Amino acid sequence: MPPPLRVFVAPGCAGCARALELAAFVGRRRPTHSVEVVDLTDPRARVPDSVVGTPAFLIGDRLFSLGNPDPERLLTEIDHINEATG
């Protein structure tokens, strides 16, 4: 099973509205890939040390992008991961 895309957001984050749009975009374009949105205000949130700001995009526990990535680059990375684990 491929590692999920995890998108870390927080209130007051200037780029987080776009990050939520990107999470939804990936969910529509790659519906079989798990996408999780993690709100840093949730006390149950597990936040890796690599998340030093928001928005942050992790694939599994690996930081893919601090800030919003290019949508096509994100899909390409997810496709590579799915091919490697599929």
Secondary structure as GFF3:
##gff-version 3
##sequence-region A 1 86
A	DSSP	beta_strand	5	9	.	.	.	ID=ss1
A	DSSP	alpha_helix	16	29	.	.	.	ID=ss2
A	DSSP	beta_strand	35	39	.	.	.	ID=ss3
A	DSSP	beta_strand	56	59	.	.	.	ID=ss4
A	DSSP	beta_strand	62	66	.	.	.	ID=ss5
A	DSSP	alpha_helix	71	85	.	.	.	ID=ss6
###
